[in-house]
């Protein structure tokens, strides 16, 4: 059975804690009414977050532990309800058929750290996708988790969708969710890493990551978008927005006396929910198609 490194934290400001441990790439947050649990992909990231919190927020009480995926899912089932965002509804399978499996329903089994639609960043991405015309377009979801964004893109009319993740458990979960949605033809999920693997390009790229990862990976993500395409990002906090915008919109440097190069992207949509930000960029519209 899979287990996940976790960090129990007692502190008032969850957003501040998330900002402090952002470089350690927490994958999920579980609220316990006054305290919360952060989940990580590796013990090394969890332990680094523990040390960083002790240094940056000594008043926050934290302790590491390991959590079974099955136990997490069983606890989640007690209170997990369908989530509707526009024309889409994300539902756990045990609530079907009480939730009508209509043209906007996506079935997702909860698994620790992988999106079920209950986190604001997932909802922001689902909202952003519905501002786009996806018919006939290909979609790539980087850091796919449960696969919900790739499945949503196909629901919204994308010609095909692919999701990639560096976590083998996430890819396994996404493939299991794919099987729960029999309408989801032309969708695939693969194990791959943004920083080290060659990824396919697409007309629309989604990346629900973290602010720090978005800044570091801005150029790589834009390279995945076909000229004239669109990039959807979330996972950043409001106080990280300026840094992320600079990473994607900055014109770059130029030699003395030369005009700076034109930005490769321009902002077409933004939204905020619960202190989290979603952004949509047009990419490469000044380049030949």
C-alpha positions in Angstrom: 0.0 0.0 0.0 1.3 3.5 -0.9 2.2 5.8 1.9 2.7 9.5 1.8 5.1 11.7 3.8 3.1 14.3 5.7 3.7 17.2 8.0 1.1 18.1 10.7 1.2 21.8 11.3 -0.5 23.9 14.0 -0.5 27.6 12.8 -3.1 30.3 12.2 -1.9 31.4 8.7 -2.0 28.4 6.3 -1.2 30.6 3.3 1.9 31.9 5.0 3.0 28.3 5.8 2.4 27.3 2.2 4.5 30.2 1.0 7.4 29.3 3.3 7.4 25.6 2.2 6.7 26.3 -1.5 10.1 25.3 -2.7 9.5 21.9 -1.1 6.6 21.3 -3.4 3.7 20.2 -1.1 1.2 18.2 -3.1 -1.9 18.7 -1.0 -3.3 20.3 2.2 -5.9 18.7 4.5 -7.7 21.1 6.9 -8.5 19.9 10.5 -10.2 23.0 11.9 -7.3 24.9 13.4 -4.5 22.7 12.2 -3.7 21.1 8.9 -1.6 18.4 7.3 0.7 19.0 4.3 1.5 16.1 2.0 4.7 15.7 -0.1 5.9 13.4 -2.8 9.1 12.4 -0.9 10.4 12.2 2.6 13.3 14.5 1.6 10.9 17.3 0.6 8.8 16.7 3.7 11.9 16.9 6.0 13.2 20.0 4.2 9.9 21.7 4.7 10.0 20.7 8.4 13.4 22.3 8.8 12.4 25.4 6.8 9.3 25.9 8.9 11.3 25.6 12.1 13.7 28.2 10.9 11.2 30.7 9.3 8.2 30.2 11.5 9.4 29.0 14.9 6.0 29.7 16.5 4.4 27.0 14.2 4.3 23.6 15.8 4.9 20.8 13.2 5.6 17.1 13.3 6.3 14.6 10.4 4.5 11.3 9.9 3.5 8.8 7.2 -0.1 8.4 6.0 -1.6 5.5 4.1 -3.3 6.4 0.9 -6.2 4.1 1.7 -6.7 5.7 5.1 -6.7 9.2 3.5 -9.2 8.2 0.9 -11.5 6.6 3.5 -11.5 9.8 5.6 -12.1 11.9 2.5 -15.2 9.8 1.5 -17.0 10.9 4.7 -17.3 14.5 3.6 -16.4 14.6 -0.1 -19.2 16.0 -2.3 -19.4 16.7 -6.0 -17.9 20.0 -7.1 -19.5 22.0 -9.9 -17.5 24.7 -11.9 -19.5 26.2 -14.7 -20.7 23.4 -16.9 -18.4 20.8 -15.3 -19.1 18.6 -12.3 -16.4 16.5 -10.6 -17.8 13.6 -8.6 -16.4 10.7 -6.6 -17.7 7.4 -8.1 -19.6 6.3 -5.0 -22.0 9.2 -5.4 -23.1 8.0 -8.9 -25.8 7.6 -10.0 -27.2 10.2 -7.5 -25.1 12.7 -9.4 -26.3 12.5 -13.0 -23.5 11.3 -15.3 -24.3 13.9 -17.9 -22.2 15.5 -20.5 -20.3 17.7 -18.0 -19.6 15.0 -15.3 -16.1 13.8 -14.6 -15.6 10.9 -12.2 -12.5 11.1 -10.0 -11.6 8.7 -7.2 -9.9 10.6 -4.3 -6.3 9.7 -3.8 -3.9 11.7 -1.5 -2.4 14.7 -3.2 -4.3 14.4 -6.5 -6.9 16.9 -7.6 -10.6 16.2 -6.9 -11.8 19.7 -7.7 -12.0 20.7 -4.0 -8.9 22.8 -4.0 -9.2 26.4 -5.3 -6.4 26.0 -7.8 -8.2 23.0 -9.5 -11.4 25.0 -9.7 -9.5 28.0 -11.2 -8.1 25.8 -13.9 -11.5 24.3 -14.6 -12.9 27.8 -14.9 -10.0 28.9 -17.1 -10.5 26.0 -19.5 -14.1 27.1 -20.0 -13.0 30.5 -21.3 -11.2 28.8 -24.2 -12.4 27.3 -27.5 -11.0 23.8 -27.3 -12.8 22.2 -30.2 -10.2 20.6 -32.5 -7.3 21.5 -30.3 -4.8 19.3 -28.4 -4.2 19.8 -24.7 -1.2 18.8 -22.5 -1.6 18.9 -18.7 1.8 19.1 -16.9 1.8 17.7 -13.3 -1.5 16.0 -14.0 -2.2 14.4 -10.6 -5.6 12.8 -10.8 -5.9 13.6 -14.5 -8.9 15.9 -13.9 -7.7 18.7 -16.1 -6.9 16.5 -19.1 -10.3 14.8 -18.7 -12.0 18.2 -18.4 -10.4 19.4 -21.6 -11.7 16.4 -23.4 -15.2 17.0 -21.9 -15.0 20.5 -23.2 -14.3 19.4 -26.8 -10.6 19.1 -27.1 -9.5 16.8 -30.0 -7.1 14.9 -27.7 -5.6 15.4 -24.3 -2.5 14.1 -22.5 -1.4 14.3 -18.9 2.2 13.9 -17.6 3.5 13.6 -14.1 6.8 12.7 -12.5 5.0 10.8 -9.7 4.3 7.2 -10.8 1.4 6.9 -8.2 -0.2 10.0 -9.8 0.0 8.5 -13.3 -1.5 5.2 -11.9 -4.3 7.2 -10.3 -5.0 9.2 -13.5 -5.2 6.0 -15.6 -7.6 4.5 -13.1 -9.8 7.6 -13.4 -9.6 7.4 -17.1 -11.2 3.9 -16.9 -14.0 5.4 -14.8 -14.9 7.8 -17.7 -15.7 5.6 -20.7 -16.4 8.7 -22.9 -12.8 9.8 -22.5 -11.3 8.5 -25.8 -8.1 10.1 -27.1 -6.8 10.8 -23.5 -3.6 9.3 -22.2 -1.4 9.6 -19.2 2.4 9.2 -19.1 5.2 9.3 -16.6 7.5 12.2 -17.4 9.3 15.2 -15.8 9.2 18.8 -17.1 12.8 19.4 -16.3 14.4 16.2 -17.7 12.2 14.6 -20.3 11.1 15.7 -23.8 7.4 16.4 -23.7 4.9 16.7 -26.5 3.8 20.2 -27.6 0.1 21.1 -27.6 -2.2 23.9 -28.6 -3.2 24.4 -24.9 -1.0 23.6 -22.0 -2.2 23.5 -18.4 0.1 23.5 -15.3 -1.3 23.5 -11.8 2.0 23.5 -9.9 3.4 25.9 -7.4 4.6 29.5 -7.7 8.3 28.6 -7.4 8.0 25.7 -9.9 6.1 28.0 -12.4 8.9 30.6 -12.1 11.7 28.1 -12.6 9.8 26.3 -15.4 8.3 29.3 -17.3 10.5 29.0 -20.4 10.1 25.2 -20.5 6.3 25.5 -20.2 6.1 28.2 -22.9 8.2 26.0 -25.2 5.5 23.3 -25.0 2.8 25.6 -26.4 2.5 25.6 -30.1 2.7 29.1 -31.7 -0.6 30.9 -31.2 -1.5 28.6 -28.4 -2.6 29.1 -24.8 -1.0 28.4 -21.4 -3.2 27.9 -18.3 -1.4 28.1 -14.9 -2.4 28.0 -11.2 -0.9 26.9 -7.9 0.4 30.3 -7.0 -0.6 32.5 -4.1 -1.6 36.1 -4.5 1.7 37.4 -3.2 3.6 35.3 -5.8 1.6 36.7 -8.7 4.0 39.5 -9.6 7.0 37.1 -9.7 5.1 34.6 -11.9 3.9 37.3 -14.2 7.5 38.6 -14.6 8.7 35.1 -15.5 6.1 34.6 -18.2 5.8 38.2 -19.5 9.3 39.6 -19.0 10.7 40.8 -22.3 14.2 39.7 -21.4 17.5 41.6 -21.8 18.9 43.3 -24.9 22.3 44.5 -26.0 23.1 48.2 -25.4 21.3 50.3 -28.0 19.0 47.5 -29.1 15.3 47.3 -28.5 14.3 44.5 -26.0 12.8 41.4 -27.7 9.0 41.2 -27.7 7.5 39.2 -24.9 6.6 35.6 -25.9 3.3 35.7 -23.9 0.6 38.1 -23.0 -2.0 37.8 -20.2 -5.5 37.1 -21.4 -7.4 36.1 -18.2 -6.8 36.0 -14.4 -8.9 35.1 -11.4 -8.4 34.7 -7.6 -10.1 32.4 -5.2 -9.3 32.0 -1.5 -5.9 33.8 -2.0 -5.0 31.5 -4.9 -4.5 32.8 -8.5 -5.3 31.4 -11.9 -3.7 32.9 -15.1 -4.2 32.3 -18.8 -1.5 33.5 -21.3 -1.6 33.7 -25.1 1.8 32.4 -26.2 3.8 33.1 -29.4 1.1 35.0 -31.3 3.8 37.1 -33.0 5.5 34.0 -34.3 4.8 32.3 -37.6 2.3 29.5 -37.3 
